[in-house]
Amino acid sequence: MRKYDKSLIEVWEWKEKVYSDVKDLTAKEYIEKIKSDAEKILAESRVELKTVSSREEKQKVA
């Protein structure tokens, strides 16, 4: 029997959990879940993202 690293097994468990959470969702429901989860994480971390218009001229950064 092959022995796998503990961290790899942990990643497989995360992957399986995510799959089981979203497997029955429609595309629209999946997008809403991703958006909701992202907003929750950003709020908890106090991260504020600035919306940038694609029409604005490109600016050189450093």
Secondary structure as GFF3:
##gff-version 3
##sequence-region A 1 62
A	DSSP	alpha_helix	6	22	.	.	.	ID=ss1
A	DSSP	alpha_helix	27	44	.	.	.	ID=ss2
###
